Amino acid sequence: MRAPANARRRVGIDFGTTNSAIAVAGGGGPARVIGLPHPDGGSVSYWRTVLCFEPADDGVPMRTTAGAPAIARYADSEGVARLLQSIKSHLAASSFVDTVIFGRRFRVEELVATYLRALRAAAPLELGNRAVIGRPVRYWGAVDQADDDRAVARMRLALALAGFDEVTFAFEPVAAAHAYATRLDHDELVLIADFGGGTSDFSVVEVGRDGARVRATSGVALAGDAFDARVVDAVIAPALGKGSRYRVELGGEAPVPAWIFNSLRRWHHLSLLKSAATSRLLERVAAGALEPERIARLVHVVDDDLGLPLHGAVEATKLALSHHDAARFDFARPGVDIAAAVTRLAFDSWIADDLAAIDGAITEALDRAGADARDIDRVFATGGSSLVPAVRARLAARFGADRIVGGEELTSVAAGLAEMAART
């Protein structure tokens, strides 16, 4: 049963590329993250940012679910349903206006609003129409200010469609700073390092008992999804035929198009391969494949829309590498069997360019703040990708391991947004 609305309650919403959470503040005391229902029973502190669409059947209209229930429905659908992930990463793109799902056209704002409405409905209390909403320093895919403005405008419309028509946007790392400030009884100069699914954002912030004052921010449009893509490139794509060739008409040969494997690098693009044109291309490739077993696996992955279980296998491997020097990548489904040994050393080399770009964004934040590494009292690392050992090692090498602190990696931004809402 829902708790009644409370005029003094302040709401913070972290709508993330990979995960989303809600927190509330008010009535004294620190902000608290709201538990969201899980199909297995009980509640969880965050939902995956996913949507599941099930086609209409025998007069039953198309069904849409979000978050943890969406993953459960998709897993039970035997490949009939369609799963959308990382919908936040489309917000800045002028080229992505809408998509057709089971015959119905959805604008990107409607997709986001669909998720937010479900998130709101799942909350055990009334949230009202006012909230502080997190946003990255730079939205994924934003090349210039016009792209970033487009993302904010789309997000604002989506929020209004979901019932939040009085919203304030706040940078996600700044929100994390407010969450960290609740721990302190003294002042510190802190680098907030927020490693999300689509972006890595950094803020140099003066924090203390009175809250947080931002000196500078910076961000780069890569993080966990980019790390996943490196595993796809090195482990999955070769097993599915990357680099192989097929016979074409008149006896010639051609390479299997690279753009197919580029679509595999980001999970929310995989379902877009299930088009009539791509199906015809894959039929031609399979018919003339010089390495038919590899291409047969690719066809199964596309036809059976195996993005979710593939993503799960990558996540399991990354998690294992967070605790061990080596791990096994194992993925087995009918028609697809991929197994490989992955070492932490190899993984670190795959993401080296991404780590260098992250280092550059940190340098930019420090330079804008007029500070260097010696001035930073603490580095507050948050977001799921902050747990990657190579990420922690880079921070420790620059600032010292004793200055690196963590927290609730997947919910600190939501809690900080609620703390900010309480101060407005």
N, C-alpha and C positions, 0 to 999 in steps of 0.2 A: 504493500500500500504506500502510495506517495505521501511524503510530508507536504504540508501546505506551503504555499508561497510565503516568503518572508521579505518584507520590504527592505530590511537591513542587510540581506544576503548579497554578497558580491561574487560574481561568477567569472572564472577564467577558463578559456577553452584553448587547448593545444591541439590544433588540427595539423597533424604531421603527415609527411610523405608515407611513412611506414606505420606509425602508431598514433593514436589520438587519446586524449584524456581530458577530464573535466575536474576542476577543483572549485571549492567555495570558501569564502571567508566572511566573517561578520559575527557579531555577538561576542567579541573578545576571543582571544586565543588564536593560534596559528591557522593558516589555511589547511583544508583537508581535501584530499583527493576522493572523489565519489567512486564507490564501487559500481561496476557495470556487470550485468548478468552474463553468465557463461552457460552454454548448453549442457555442460556436464554437472551443473549445479553450483551454487555459491556465486561469488562475484570476483571480478578481477579489476585491477587498478587502471587498465587501459585496454582499448580495442585495437586490433589491426585496422588500418585504413583501407578497407576493401568493401566492394559491393558484389553481391551475387544476384544474377538475373536468371529466373527460371521461365521457360517459354509457356505461353498459354496452352491449355490442354482441356479438351472436352467442355468448353464453356467456362473454364476457370481462367481468370485473367492472369497476365504475367505477374509473377511474384518477385519482389525485391527485398533482400535482407542485407544487413550491414554488420561489420565487425565480426566478433566471435561467432554469432549465429550464422553469418554468411559463409564462413569457412566450413562450418559443420554441414550446412545445406549443400554447398558445392561438393564436398567430399562424398555425400550420399547420392549425388545426382548421376553418377556413372558417366560423366562427360557430357551430359545434356545441358547443364547450366553453363552460364558464362560468368567468369570472375574478372572484375576490374580492380587493379591495384595501382598505387601511386598516382591517383587522380590529381593530387595537388601539383604534380610536375607538369600538367598541361596548362596551368593558369596563365602563364606568361606568353604562350605561343600564339601568335596571330594566325598561324597555319591550322591550328586546331580549333574549330568552331563547334562542331557537333559530331556525333557518331550514331549509327543505327544499331539498335540492339533488338533482335527478334521483331523486326519490322517497325519499331518505334524510334523516332529520332530524339536524341537527348543533347541539349547544349551542355557545354562543360559546367556552366553555373548550375544547371539542373542536377547533374551528377553529384556535385559537391553538396548541394542542398538536400538531395536524397539521403546522403550519408549523415549530414548534420541533423536532419529531422529524426532519423533512427537513433542517433546518439542521444538526442534530447529526450525522445520518448523512453529510452532505456534508463534514464536517470531516475533514482528513487525519490526525487523531490522536484518541485516546480522551479524552473530556472528563470522565469520572467523573460523580458525582452532586451535586457541590458547585459553586456558582457565585455570583458577585455580579451582580445583575440591575439594569439601569437602569429608572428610572421617572420620569415628569415630576413637576414640583412639584404640578401639578394635572392629573389625567387629563382628556382631552377630553370635554366633556359633563357633567362633574361639577358639580352645583349646590351640594352641601353635603358635609359629611364622610361622611355615609352613602354617597353615590355614590362617593366616593374609596375608602372602605373596601371597597365592593363590587368595584371594579376590582382592588384589590390581592388580595382573596380569590380572584377568578376567575383572576388571573394566577398566583397561587401554585398553584392546582389544575392549571392548564394545564402549568406547569413540572413538577409531580409526574408528570402523565400522560406527559410527554416524558422522564422519567428523572432530573430534577433535584429531589430531595426535600430537599436541604439548601441553602436559598437565603437570601441577604441582599439586601434591596432598598436601592438607593442613588439619590439624586436625580441625574438626568442632568447638570445643570450642575456639580454637585460632582465627579462623575467627570471631567468635562472639566478641572476645576481640577487634579486629580491628574495628568492627562496634561500639562498646561501646566507643572506644578511640576518635571517631569523636565528641563526646559530650563534651570532656574535654578541659579545659584550664590550667590544672595542672596535676601532676603525682599522681597515685594511685597504690596500690597493690590490685589486684582484683581476686576474685575467679569466674571464668566463670563456670556456672552450666547449661549445655545444656541437657535438658530432651527431647529426641526424641521419635520416635515410637518404635525402636528396641534397642537403647542403651542410656545410660546416661553417659555423658562425662564431665570431669572436668579439668580445667587448672588454675594454679596460675600464674598470668601474671602481669608484671609491665607495666602499660599503661599510656599514656600521649599524648601531642601534636605531639610527634615524632613517634607515633605508639605503638607497643607492643613488649615486650620481655618476652618470656616464661621461667618460672622457672621450672615448672613440669607439667606433665599431668597424668591422670588416667581415667579409664573407667570401666563400668560394662555392660554386655550384657542384660540389661532389662530396660524397661521404659513403655511407654504407652501400647504397645501390652501385656506386662505382667500384667498390671493393668486390661486390658480387659479380659484376661484369668481368673483372679480371679472372675470377675462377671459371666463369663460363668460357672465356677465350682460351684458357690454358687446358681445361679439363673436359668440358662438355662439348664445345663446338667441334674439336677434332674427332671425337667419337661419333658425331652426327654428320661427318662428311666435309667439314671445312678443309679447303685445300685440295679436294678431290675433283675429278673431271667426269664428264659424261659425253657420250656420242651424240652428235646432232645430225640433222639431215645432210645428205650428200657425203656422208662418211667422215666429216670433220669431228673435232673435239672442242669442248668449251669447259671452262671452270664453273663449278657450281657457284651461282651468284653470291657475292660476299654480303649483300644487303640482307639476305635471309638470316645469316648468323649475327649480323648487327642487331636485328630485331630480337634475337634471343637474349641479347645482353641486358635488356631491361624487361622485367617480367610483365609489365603492363602493355608491352608491345606484342607479346607472343600471340595473344588472341586475335590481333589484327592480321596475322598471317592466314587466318581461316577465311579467306576470300576466294571467290570463284577463280579469279585470275591466278592467284598463287597456287591453288589446287591444280590447275591445268599445267602450270610450270613444273610443279613437283612431280606430276605424272610423267612428263617428258624426261625430267632428270632421272627418275627411278627407272624408266624403261631403258635408258642408255647408260646407266651408271657403270663406271669402271670398278667401283667398290660398292656393290649393291647392298651389303650388310649395313654399312654406315648410313647410306641414304634411306634404307628401310627404317632405321631408328629415327631419323629426322622426320619422316612422314608420320610415324606413330606419335611423336611428340607434338606435331602440329595438329593432326587430326583429332587426337585425344585431349588436346588443350592441357598439356601436362605442366604448365608453368608453376602452379602452386606446389606440387610435390617436388619438382626440380628445385624450386626456391627453398623448400624445406631441407633438402639434402645439402644445399650450399650453406644454409644457416647452421646446420648441424656440424658441418666440417669446420666452419669458422669458429664456432663455439669450442669445439674440441681443440683447435689450435690456440685458443686463448689459455688453455691449461696444459697443453702438451707440445712437444717439439715436432710431432708428426701425427697425422690422422688419416683415416680412410674416407674417401668419397665413395659412397655406395648409393646407387639408384637402380631399382629394379621394378619394372612394370611390364605387362605383356608386350612383347616386341621390342623392349628397350632394356638393356642391361649395361650399365656403365659403372666401372669400379676402377679406382686409381689411388695410389699412395700420394699424399700431399704433405710436404714438410713445411714447417713454419718459415724456414729460410727461403724456400721457393715462393711462398705466399708473400713474404715481405718484399721480395724482388719484383713480384708482379705489381704491387701497389706503390712502388718506389716513386714513380712520377706523381701519383696522387698525393703522397706524403710531402713531396717537394712543393706542390701547389698549396697545400695546407700550411706549410712553413711560411710561404710567401704571404699568405693572408694574415698570419700571426704577426709577421714583421710589419705589415701595413698598419695593423691595429696599434702596435706599439709606437710606430713612427707618428701616427696621427695624434696619439696621446702624449707625445713628447717624453716617452719613457723607454727604458730598455729592460732586459730580463732581470737585472740586479734590483730594479725598483719594485718588482712584483712580489708581494708578500705571499700570495697563494695563487695557485691555478686550480679553479674549480672545473673539473671535467665532467660533462654530463652528456646524455644521449647514448644510444646503444653502441655506436661505433667507438665510443671512448674506452670500451673494454678490450679493443684489439691491442695486443701487446706491442705491436710496432708503433701504434699511435702513442701509447703511454711512454714507450722508450724515447720517442722524439721529444715529447714534453719534458721528460726527466733529464735528457741530455742538455736541454736548453735552460731549464729553470731549476733543476735539482729535484731528485725524487722526493725529498722531504717536504717540498712545497706543493706537491700534487695531492689534491683531495678530491673525493668523489661524493656522490650522494645517491638519491633515487634517480638512476640514470634515465628512466623512461617517464617519470612523472614530475621532476623538479620544475620544468618549464610551466606546467599547468598550475602547480602550487604557487609559483612566483607571479603568474598572471592574476591569480585570485588575490594575492597580497597587494598587487598594484591596483586592482579594482577596489580594494578596501580603502586605499588612500585617496581615491577620487571622490 
